[in-house]
């Protein structure tokens, strides 16, 4: 999945402080170790790159220790504050709510990363 490239006018307006960065997107995502396995919730502005890092265990931490590499759910936001707030909200949810969220659109717990990179 490619991010739309801003026009030269958009870049100039952004640098001059006369506009907002319309094309920037933020993603809240859930990774799983397997169906009904360990879950991890995160936020990023580069979903493909961040999931690739998790899959290749580039960064030390929870996902590497627990083998959490399957992208099972994500949501797109245009506003970074809204994305961070949503991530915090989901992190506070109990496990059953997170599973319902995943299964609403991905009942087979398929790895959505493959669709993003196809």
C-alpha positions as CSV (number, residue, x, y, z in Angstrom):
1,X,0.0,0.0,0.0
2,X,1.5,3.3,-1.0
3,X,0.9,6.6,0.6
4,X,-0.4,9.4,-1.7
5,X,2.5,11.7,-2.6
6,X,1.8,15.4,-1.7
7,X,1.9,17.9,-4.5
8,X,4.6,20.6,-4.7
9,X,2.0,23.1,-3.7
10,X,1.1,21.1,-0.6
11,X,4.8,20.9,0.4
12,X,5.3,24.6,-0.1
13,X,2.1,25.4,1.9
14,X,3.2,23.0,4.7
15,X,6.7,24.6,4.9
16,X,5.2,28.0,5.0
17,X,2.8,27.0,7.7
18,X,-0.2,27.8,5.6
19,X,-1.7,24.3,5.4
20,X,-1.9,21.0,7.1
21,X,-0.2,17.8,6.1
22,X,-3.3,16.2,4.6
23,X,-1.6,13.1,3.3
24,X,-0.2,11.9,6.6
25,X,-1.9,8.8,7.9
26,X,-1.6,7.1,11.3
27,X,-2.4,3.5,12.0
28,X,-3.5,1.6,15.1
29,X,-2.8,-2.0,14.7
30,X,-3.0,-5.4,16.5
31,X,-0.6,-8.2,16.0
32,X,-1.1,-11.8,17.1
33,X,1.2,-14.7,17.7
34,X,-1.5,-17.1,16.3
35,X,-5.3,-17.3,16.3
36,X,-6.4,-16.4,19.9
37,X,-2.8,-16.1,20.9
38,X,-0.8,-13.3,22.4
39,X,-1.9,-9.8,21.2
40,X,0.0,-6.6,20.8
41,X,-1.5,-3.2,20.1
42,X,0.6,-0.3,18.6
43,X,0.4,2.9,16.6
44,X,2.6,4.1,13.7
45,X,2.7,6.4,10.7
46,X,4.3,3.6,8.6
47,X,2.3,0.4,8.9
48,X,4.1,-1.7,6.3
49,X,7.5,-0.7,7.7
50,X,6.6,-1.2,11.3
51,X,5.0,-4.6,10.8
52,X,8.1,-5.6,8.7
53,X,10.2,-4.7,11.8
54,X,8.1,-6.9,14.0
55,X,8.2,-9.8,11.5
56,X,12.0,-9.6,11.2
57,X,12.5,-9.1,15.0
58,X,14.5,-5.9,14.3
59,X,13.6,-4.3,17.6
60,X,14.0,-5.9,21.0
61,X,10.8,-6.1,23.1
62,X,7.5,-7.7,23.7
63,X,6.7,-8.8,20.1
64,X,10.2,-10.4,19.7
65,X,10.0,-12.2,23.1
66,X,6.5,-13.5,22.4
67,X,6.6,-14.2,18.7
68,X,3.9,-11.7,17.8
69,X,4.2,-11.2,14.1
70,X,0.7,-11.6,12.4
71,X,-1.1,-8.3,11.5
72,X,-4.7,-9.2,12.3
73,X,-6.4,-5.7,12.5
74,X,-5.6,-2.1,11.8
75,X,-7.4,1.2,11.6
76,X,-6.4,4.4,9.8
77,X,-6.6,8.0,11.3
78,X,-5.7,11.3,9.8
79,X,-4.9,12.9,13.2
80,X,-2.0,11.7,15.3
81,X,-3.7,12.7,18.6
82,X,-6.8,10.7,17.7
83,X,-4.7,7.7,16.7
84,X,-2.7,7.8,20.0
85,X,-6.0,8.2,22.0
86,X,-7.5,5.2,20.1
87,X,-4.4,3.1,20.8
88,X,-4.6,3.9,24.5
89,X,-8.3,3.1,24.5
90,X,-7.8,-0.3,22.9
91,X,-4.8,-1.2,25.2
92,X,-7.2,-0.7,28.2
93,X,-9.8,-3.1,26.7
94,X,-10.1,-6.6,28.0
95,X,-9.0,-9.5,25.8
96,X,-12.5,-10.5,24.7
97,X,-13.2,-7.0,23.3
98,X,-10.0,-7.1,21.3
99,X,-10.9,-10.5,19.9
100,X,-14.3,-9.3,18.9
101,X,-12.7,-6.3,17.2
102,X,-10.4,-8.5,15.2
103,X,-13.1,-11.1,14.3
104,X,-15.5,-8.4,13.1
105,X,-13.5,-8.0,9.9
106,X,-10.9,-10.8,10.0
107,X,-12.7,-13.9,11.4
108,X,-10.0,-16.2,9.9
109,X,-7.2,-14.2,11.6
110,X,-5.4,-13.9,8.3
111,X,-2.2,-11.9,8.1
112,X,-3.2,-8.6,6.6
113,X,0.4,-7.7,5.9
114,X,0.3,-9.8,2.8
115,X,-2.6,-7.7,1.4
116,X,-0.8,-4.4,2.2
117,X,2.4,-5.5,0.3
118,X,0.7,-7.3,-2.6
